[in-house]
Amino acid sequence: MPALTEPQALAMVAMPLSCLDHPQAVPEQRVDYLWVHDSKPHMLDSYDKNRAFYGCFDWHSAVNSTWTMVAVLKQFPNIPVSRLIQEKLKDHLGKKNIEGEMEFFKSAKNFEVPYGYAWLLKLYAELQGWDHPDAKKYAENLAPLVQQFSKKLVGYFNDLPFPTRSGLHPNTAFSLGLVLDYTEIVSDPPLREAAVKTANRFFLADRNCPTAYEPGGTEFLSPCLAEARLMSRVLDRQHVAQWLTDFLPSAYSETFKPLTVPVDVSGITKEDQLAGKSHLIGLAFQRAEAMMGIAHALPADDPRVPVLARLAAINATSGFKALADAGYYGSHWLGTYAVMCSRAR
């Protein structure tokens, strides 16, 4: 797996820095988060004072971009853009900004549930684990919104009748994984219990994941690997090994091959296909992160461990090579997935 060096980290964090103050366009679905839909849509007055996550193409991307800045600055505190990152965090995570977010989400129904909510919790956990003078203040500002989201997610997961298994944002397994990232750092027993119960309720009995269906269209998640990664965190080592044997085909089999070969995006050149292209680039990072996580969860002598580690490295290298190939459609989120992938190392 490629190690994240400071020059690479500088490239990763340049992506969120370039989009965090770039206001989101008018959404296709009517949502009065940044744009007010009167007779003619117009941007909310003083949105930079009453909203925190108004940039980077969409709300969840603004949240995960903020997470990326915190994660990079924690790892490289002397990075040349350190002061700029701190300025952005101060501008976006102020008390008034978060109060505006809370007011909006009181009546936002299921906007950004569960993916965006889970990313907000992951951002909060990242701040909680950061030894920086301003981190505590930002965490305190976010805490009421986190509590609001946590309570809603408990109800959402407990009431969810069926999981979403696609490779896009609503994927249930992936969002549950983000929630577990949060609960490993922040004590939140009701949400952790709901997440673990939901994972077991939906996925414990799963067998023979249809790997031949991947990648689906322009999906940025591997449904099979997202689920396998989640269950590798919920089950103990011995149970993980048996569950994976029943769920995923042998690593050297033809049926496992679709998960091993990075998607070739070189032929995708049309402007209207760049968003999908960015998804397929990001898929390489998600696969790599999941494979490394699964490898860590297996018993050390399991023969799948070195195979998964090798395949993770192949996918990660592919993602880094194509990182800039989708322009703005990729820059608003690919840095996040690259940093997540490098952490799995």
Residue, then its C-alpha position, 0 to 999 in steps of 0.5 A: m500500500p502506498a504510504l502517504t508522504e507530506p507532498q502527497a498529503l499536500a496534493m490531497v488536502a489541496m482538493p478540499l481547500s479548493c472547493l470548500d468555499h465554492p458554493q453548491a449549485v442549485p440542486e435538482q431536487r428542491v432542498d432549501y439548504l443553501w438555495v431558497h426556492d422562491s419565485k426564482p431560486h436564490m442563495l441564502d442570505s449570509y450563508d457563510k455565517n449560517r451554514a457550515f457545509y455549503g461548498c464542494f458540490d454537495w453537503h456530504s462532500a463538504v463534510n468529508s472534505t472538512w474531515t480530510m483537512v483535519a485528518v491531514l493536519k493531524q498527521f502533518p502538523n507542519i504542512p505548508v498549508s497548515r495556517l490556511i486549513q486552520e482558517k477554513l476550519k475556523d470559518h466553517l465550524g464556528k458556533k453560529n455556523i453549526e447553529g444554522e445547520m441545526e436549525f435547517f436539519k430540524s425540518a430537513k426530513n431524510f436529507e443526507v440520511p444515512y451517508g451524510y449523517a455518518w460522515l458528520l459523526k466521523l468528522y466529530a470523532e476526528l476532532q475528538g482525537w486531535d490534540h490541537p488548541d482549537a479542536k476542543k472548541y470545534a468539537e463543542n460547537l459540533a456536539p449538539l448537531v452530533q447528538q441530533f444526528s445520533k438520535k435520528l440514526v438510532g431510529y433510522f437503523n432500528d426502523l429500516p426494513f431492508p438494507t440498500r446494497s447498491g454501490l452508491h451513497p445509500n449503501t447501508a453497510f458502508s454508512l454503518g462502517l462510518v458510524l462504527d468509526y465514530t463509536e470507536i472514539v466517542s462513547d455513544p452506546p445507543l448508536r453503537e448498539a443499533a449499528v451492530k444489531t442492524a449489521n447482524r440483522f441484515f448481513l449475518a446470514d448472507r452467503n455467496c455475494p454476487t461478485a460478477y455484478e461488480p462494478g455496477g455502472t458508475e458505482f464508487l463502492s463495492p457492495c460485496l467488500a463494503e459488507a465484508r468490511l463491516m462484518s469483519r468489524v462486528l464479528d470476532r476473528q474466528h467467526v470472521a474467517q468462516w463468515l468470509t468463506d461463506f460470503l466471498p469466493s476464493a481469492y484465486s477463483e474466476t468469480f473473485k476476479p471482478l474485485t481484483v482488477p482495477v477499473d480502466v477509466s482511460g476511455i471515459t473522456k466525455e464531459d457528461q461522463l466525468a462524474g461517473k468516471s470519478h466514481l470508478i476512480g474512487l472505487a479503487f480506494q474503497r476496495a483497497e481500504a476494505m481489503m486491508g481492513i478485512a486482512h487486519a481482521l482475519p487471524a494472522d495465519d489465514p492464507r487470505v491475508p497476504v493476498l488481500a494486502r497485495l490486491a489492496a496495494i494494486n487497487a490503491t496504486s491504480g487510484f492514485k494514478a488516476l486521481a486527477d483525471a476527472g477534474y472538479y467532479g473528482s476533486h471534491w471527494l477523491g482526496t477523502y477516499a485516498v486519505m482513508c485508504s492510506r490510513a488502512r495501511 
